[in-house]
Amino acid sequence: MSDLSMIAHDYALNAEFARKFNEAVLQLKRLYLVGRESKQAQLDTDMEHCREELRQILTSLARALDDSGRKWSEEQAKVPTDVVDRLRGRVKSELPEAVSELQNTAKDLGEGLPLKEKAFAALDQVCEVADATASAAFRRLRRI
């Protein structure tokens, strides 16, 4: 693979992850923070899909952050390594607490419990990291 192909692939992977994660978080914020309860069955199904997708991503992210240096499983591969590395660098000394918060949020999502502000703060942090990672990959692509 050429450098251009590798960078383009990295950008596509990071951008898609950021898009999916941000979309799922926005859906949950509409429900919990703004209080827009959906009455249509399709919207409820979409919300449940977002909750499940977000739960899977958070579980994978928490495992990837917690398993530094070990061989990655297929589940951990759902999260781009650039996002994991950037998040690990951002939380540094608070890594155990960040992993715990991601795990608790994933558990709450899986059990259908409402999320607390602390959970949304953790989700926002992942959104920021995912966006920054995609932007950095785009800038690398543009420089070539």
C-alpha positions in Angstrom: 0.0 0.0 0.0 1.3 3.4 -0.8 1.5 6.2 1.7 -1.5 7.9 0.1 -3.6 4.8 0.3 -2.7 4.2 3.9 -3.5 7.7 5.0 -6.7 7.7 3.0 -7.7 4.4 4.6 -6.9 5.8 8.1 -8.9 8.9 7.4 -11.9 7.0 6.2 -11.8 4.7 9.2 -11.4 7.5 11.7 -14.0 9.7 10.0 -16.6 6.8 9.9 -16.0 6.0 13.6 -16.4 9.7 14.6 -19.6 10.0 12.5 -21.2 6.8 14.0 -20.2 7.7 17.5 -21.3 11.3 17.3 -24.6 10.3 15.7 -25.4 7.8 18.5 -24.5 10.3 21.2 -26.7 13.0 19.7 -29.6 10.6 19.5 -29.2 9.8 23.2 -28.9 13.5 24.1 -32.1 14.3 22.3 -33.8 11.7 24.4 -32.3 12.3 27.8 -31.2 15.9 27.9 -33.7 17.6 25.8 -36.6 15.3 26.8 -37.9 14.5 23.4 -39.6 11.2 23.9 -40.5 9.4 20.7 -43.9 8.0 20.2 -43.4 6.3 17.0 -42.3 2.7 17.0 -39.7 3.3 14.3 -38.0 6.0 16.3 -38.0 3.8 19.4 -36.4 1.0 17.3 -33.8 3.5 16.0 -33.0 4.7 19.6 -32.6 1.1 20.8 -30.2 0.4 17.9 -28.2 3.6 18.8 -28.0 2.5 22.4 -26.8 -1.0 21.5 -24.3 0.3 18.9 -22.9 2.8 21.4 -22.8 0.1 24.1 -20.7 -2.2 21.8 -18.4 0.7 20.9 -17.9 1.7 24.5 -17.2 -1.9 25.6 -14.7 -2.3 22.8 -13.0 1.1 23.7 -12.8 0.2 27.4 -11.2 -3.1 26.6 -8.8 -1.5 24.1 -7.7 1.1 26.7 -7.4 -1.5 29.4 -5.5 -4.1 27.4 -2.4 -2.0 26.4 0.2 -4.1 24.7 -1.9 -7.2 24.2 -3.1 -8.7 21.0 -6.4 -7.1 20.0 -9.6 -9.1 19.7 -12.0 -8.7 16.8 -14.3 -6.7 19.2 -11.6 -4.2 20.0 -11.0 -3.7 16.3 -14.3 -1.7 16.1 -12.3 1.2 17.5 -9.5 2.7 15.4 -6.1 2.5 17.1 -5.5 6.2 16.5 -8.6 7.0 18.6 -7.5 4.7 21.4 -4.0 6.2 21.4 -5.3 9.7 21.4 -7.8 9.0 24.2 -5.1 7.2 26.2 -2.8 10.2 25.9 -5.6 12.6 26.9 -6.6 10.8 30.1 -3.1 9.7 31.0 -3.0 9.5 34.8 -6.8 9.1 35.0 -6.9 6.1 32.7 -8.4 3.6 35.3 -11.2 6.1 36.1 -11.9 6.8 32.4 -12.1 3.0 31.7 -14.4 2.5 34.6 -16.7 5.3 33.5 -16.8 3.9 29.9 -17.7 0.5 31.4 -20.4 1.9 33.7 -21.9 3.9 30.8 -21.9 0.7 28.6 -23.5 -1.2 31.4 -26.2 1.4 31.9 -26.9 1.5 28.1 -27.2 -2.3 28.1 -29.6 -2.3 30.9 -31.7 0.5 29.4 -31.0 2.8 32.4 -31.1 6.6 31.9 -27.6 8.1 31.6 -26.3 10.6 34.1 -24.4 13.8 33.4 -21.1 12.1 34.2 -21.7 9.5 31.5 -22.5 12.2 29.0 -19.2 14.0 29.9 -17.4 10.7 29.2 -19.2 10.4 25.9 -18.4 14.0 25.0 -14.7 13.3 25.7 -14.7 10.4 23.3 -16.6 12.5 20.7 -13.9 15.2 21.0 -11.1 12.7 20.6 -12.8 11.0 17.6 -13.3 14.3 15.9 -9.7 15.4 16.6 -8.4 12.1 15.3 -10.4 12.3 12.1 -9.3 16.0 11.6 -5.7 15.1 12.1 -6.0 12.2 9.5 -7.6 14.6 7.1 -4.8 17.2 7.5 -2.2 14.4 6.9 -4.1 13.4 3.7 -4.3 17.0 2.5 -0.5 17.6 2.9 0.3 14.8 0.5 
